[in-house]
Amino acid sequence: MLQIESKTVKIPLGNAAEGLALFGPQDKYLRMVQEQAEASIASREAEIVIAGPAAEVDSLEQLYTVLLQLVRGGYSPTERDVMYAFDLARNMQAEELLDLLKSQITTTFRGKPIRVKTIGQRHYVKTIRKRDIVFGIGPAGTGKTYLAVVLAVAALKEGLVKRIVLTRPAVEAGENLGFLPGDLQEKVDPYLRPLYDALHDVLGPEQTVKAIERGMIEIAPLAYMRGRTLDDAFIILDEAQNTTPEQMKMFLTRLGFGSKMVITGDVTQIDLPRGKNSGLIEAQRILRDIEEIGIILFSEQDVVRHSLVQKIIVAYNIDAENKA
C-alpha cells in the first residue's frame, strides 16, 4: 500500500492583527481555504500550524507565507485575493502575487491605489502598453473595460494621447437610437454607463464632466465613428461581441497616428439578432496572425468580482460544454 508522506509546519505570527488579516472576519477566509484543502490549518497562540499530506502542506505554507508578506507590507487581502492566492499556491505560484499587488497602475481620484489583481490582468496591462491594438476577451468581472479606461486616463494625464474616445454598439436599440426619448446624450448614456463608472472612479465625477466638456473625452455609440480617422487618441470599444463584422472592420480602420485601440468583449454574451455573426469572433480569427495586435483571453480565474460570480461562470461553461 502506497504511504503518503505527512508533514507539519508552523508559521509564526507577529500579533493577533496579522492572524485576523489572514483568516478574515470570524475566520471566514480560513474556512474557505479549509473546505478545499486536504491538510488541517489551525491558529495556536502566535502561530499557524498546518498538518497533512506533504505536497498540500507545502502549497499552504507558500499561501500563508505570501499572504503574511503582503499583510506586513501594508496590504489587506480580500476574500478574492485569498482564493486566488490559494489557486496559485496549488501550482506553487503564489509568490507571483507579491509582484502583482506591490505595483500600482495609478490611483483613484481619492488617492486609493489601482492595482492589477491577477496574472491575466498583468499580461493585459503590459500588452496594452506595448501594442497599438489589443483585444481583451473574457467573462464579466475580469476588469477588461475598467483597466482599459484606467490606462486611457493615465495616458491622457502623461500627455501620451490628446483625447480618449469611448464607444459601444447600441445593440439593444438595434443601432437605431432614433426611437428612444431625449436628446443624443440622454439616448446614449444608458449604453455607456459602465464607461462612465470607470471614469468617475479614476478622475472623479467633476473632472470627468470637465474633460467631456473640453472634448478631451468623447463618449459616443459606435455608429458615430463612421468616416472618421482618430489620431493621438486612446480609443476603447466596449461590448465588442455585439458588433457585426462590418462594424468591427469599420472601427478598426479608424486607427490614426499616435493612437491606441482596446477592444473588449465577452463572446458568451452576444445579443445580436439570430443569424448575425459577431464581429469580435471574426476579428479574433482573421487577425490572430498579426504580431502587432495583442489578443488577451481572460479565464474565470481572472474574475475579480464576488467569488460567486466565478462559480456562476464555471457552471454556465460546464452546461454549454455538456450541450455541445
Solvent accessible surface area in square Angstrom, and as a share of the most:
residue,aa,sasa,rsa
1,M,243,1.08
2,L,161,0.80
3,Q,161,0.72
4,I,121,0.61
5,E,124,0.56
6,S,84,0.54
7,K,72,0.31
8,T,79,0.46
9,V,21,0.12
10,K,123,0.52
11,I,14,0.07
12,P,94,0.59
13,L,17,0.08
14,G,55,0.53
15,N,85,0.43
16,A,93,0.72
17,A,67,0.52
18,E,18,0.08
19,G,9,0.09
20,L,115,0.57
21,A,28,0.22
22,L,1,0.01
23,F,8,0.03
24,G,2,0.02
25,P,74,0.47
26,Q,153,0.68
27,D,65,0.34
28,K,86,0.36
29,Y,28,0.11
30,L,23,0.11
31,R,127,0.46
32,M,36,0.16
33,V,0,0.00
34,Q,63,0.28
35,E,146,0.65
36,Q,87,0.39
37,A,14,0.11
38,E,139,0.62
39,A,2,0.02
40,S,62,0.40
41,I,13,0.06
42,A,36,0.28
43,S,58,0.38
44,R,136,0.49
45,E,180,0.81
46,A,58,0.45
47,E,49,0.22
48,I,0,0.00
49,V,8,0.05
50,I,0,0.00
51,A,34,0.26
52,G,18,0.17
53,P,38,0.24
54,A,17,0.14
55,A,82,0.63
56,E,22,0.10
57,V,0,0.00
58,D,48,0.25
59,S,11,0.07
60,L,1,0.00
61,E,60,0.27
62,Q,25,0.11
63,L,0,0.00
64,Y,1,0.00
65,T,58,0.34
66,V,1,0.01
67,L,0,0.00
68,L,7,0.03
69,Q,89,0.39
70,L,7,0.03
71,V,26,0.15
72,R,139,0.51
73,G,68,0.66
74,G,71,0.68
75,Y,31,0.12
76,S,89,0.57
77,P,8,0.05
78,T,61,0.36
79,E,38,0.17
80,R,25,0.09
81,D,2,0.01
82,V,1,0.00
83,M,28,0.12
84,Y,10,0.04
85,A,0,0.00
86,F,4,0.02
87,D,36,0.19
88,L,10,0.05
89,A,2,0.01
90,R,118,0.43
91,N,106,0.55
92,M,99,0.44
93,Q,76,0.34
94,A,0,0.00
95,E,106,0.47
96,E,56,0.25
97,L,1,0.00
98,L,23,0.11
99,D,92,0.48
100,L,1,0.00
101,L,3,0.02
102,K,138,0.59
103,S,70,0.45
104,Q,91,0.40
105,I,26,0.13
106,T,25,0.14
107,T,45,0.26
108,T,18,0.10
109,F,92,0.38
110,R,197,0.72
111,G,48,0.46
112,K,143,0.60
113,P,50,0.31
114,I,11,0.06
115,R,61,0.22
116,V,9,0.05
117,K,62,0.26
118,T,0,0.00
119,I,50,0.25
120,G,18,0.17
121,Q,5,0.02
122,R,58,0.21
123,H,106,0.47
124,Y,0,0.00
125,V,6,0.03
126,K,111,0.47
127,T,11,0.06
128,I,2,0.01
129,R,137,0.50
130,K,147,0.62
131,R,89,0.32
132,D,81,0.42
133,I,20,0.10
134,V,1,0.00
135,F,0,0.00
136,G,0,0.00
137,I,7,0.04
138,G,8,0.08
139,P,19,0.12
140,A,31,0.24
141,G,8,0.08
142,T,0,0.00
143,G,16,0.15
144,K,19,0.08
145,T,24,0.14
146,Y,68,0.26
147,L,5,0.03
148,A,0,0.00
149,V,0,0.00
150,V,0,0.00
151,L,9,0.05
152,A,0,0.00
153,V,1,0.00
154,A,13,0.10
155,A,10,0.08
156,L,24,0.12
157,K,127,0.54
158,E,121,0.54
159,G,61,0.59
160,L,123,0.61
161,V,11,0.06
162,K,149,0.63
163,R,60,0.22
164,I,0,0.00
165,V,0,0.00
166,L,0,0.00
167,T,0,0.00
168,R,27,0.10
169,P,5,0.03
170,A,1,0.00
171,V,21,0.12
172,E,125,0.56
173,A,5,0.04
174,G,57,0.55
175,E,47,0.21
176,N,88,0.45
177,L,17,0.09
178,G,56,0.54
179,F,140,0.58
180,L,44,0.22
181,P,118,0.74
182,G,44,0.43
183,D,88,0.46
184,L,83,0.41
185,Q,87,0.39
186,E,108,0.48
187,K,39,0.16
188,V,5,0.03
189,D,39,0.20
190,P,87,0.55
191,Y,29,0.11
192,L,1,0.00
193,R,108,0.39
194,P,58,0.37
195,L,0,0.00
196,Y,17,0.07
197,D,77,0.40
198,A,5,0.04
199,L,0,0.00
200,H,50,0.22
201,D,55,0.28
202,V,2,0.01
203,L,24,0.12
204,G,3,0.03
205,P,69,0.43
206,E,135,0.60
207,Q,87,0.39
208,T,1,0.00
209,V,80,0.46
210,K,83,0.35
211,A,8,0.06
212,I,50,0.26
213,E,135,0.61
214,R,159,0.58
215,G,42,0.40
216,M,68,0.30
217,I,2,0.01
218,E,46,0.21
219,I,19,0.10
220,A,11,0.08
221,P,5,0.03
222,L,1,0.00
223,A,43,0.34
224,Y,101,0.38
225,M,0,0.00
226,R,143,0.52
227,G,72,0.69
228,R,69,0.25
229,T,94,0.55
230,L,1,0.00
231,D,62,0.32
232,D,50,0.26
233,A,0,0.00
234,F,3,0.01
235,I,0,0.00
236,I,0,0.00
237,L,0,0.00
238,D,8,0.04
239,E,53,0.24
240,A,0,0.00
241,Q,4,0.02
242,N,5,0.03
243,T,0,0.00
244,T,18,0.11
245,P,35,0.22
246,E,123,0.55
247,Q,22,0.10
248,M,4,0.02
249,K,143,0.61
250,M,16,0.07
251,F,0,0.00
252,L,26,0.13
253,T,83,0.48
254,R,40,0.15
255,L,58,0.29
256,G,14,0.13
257,F,182,0.76
258,G,54,0.52
259,S,6,0.04
260,K,43,0.18
261,M,1,0.00
262,V,1,0.01
263,I,0,0.00
264,T,0,0.00
265,G,3,0.03
266,D,12,0.06
267,V,51,0.29
268,T,104,0.60
269,Q,96,0.43
270,I,64,0.32
271,D,88,0.46
272,L,23,0.12
273,P,81,0.51
274,R,242,0.88
275,G,80,0.77
276,K,113,0.48
277,N,94,0.48
278,S,6,0.04
279,G,1,0.01
280,L,0,0.00
281,I,83,0.42
282,E,41,0.18
283,A,6,0.05
284,Q,47,0.21
285,R,132,0.48
286,I,108,0.55
287,L,29,0.14
288,R,159,0.58
289,D,125,0.65
290,I,78,0.40
291,E,148,0.66
292,E,120,0.54
293,I,25,0.13
294,G,6,0.06
295,I,47,0.24
296,I,9,0.04
297,L,114,0.57
298,F,14,0.06
299,S,49,0.32
300,E,52,0.23
301,Q,80,0.35
302,D,10,0.05
303,V,2,0.01
304,V,47,0.27
305,R,136,0.50
306,H,118,0.53
307,S,25,0.16
308,L,100,0.50
309,V,34,0.19
310,Q,41,0.18
311,K,128,0.54
312,I,88,0.45
313,I,27,0.14
314,V,52,0.30
315,A,58,0.45
316,Y,155,0.59
317,N,50,0.26
318,I,91,0.46
319,D,65,0.34
320,A,60,0.47
321,E,124,0.56
322,N,116,0.59
323,K,162,0.68
324,A,120,0.93
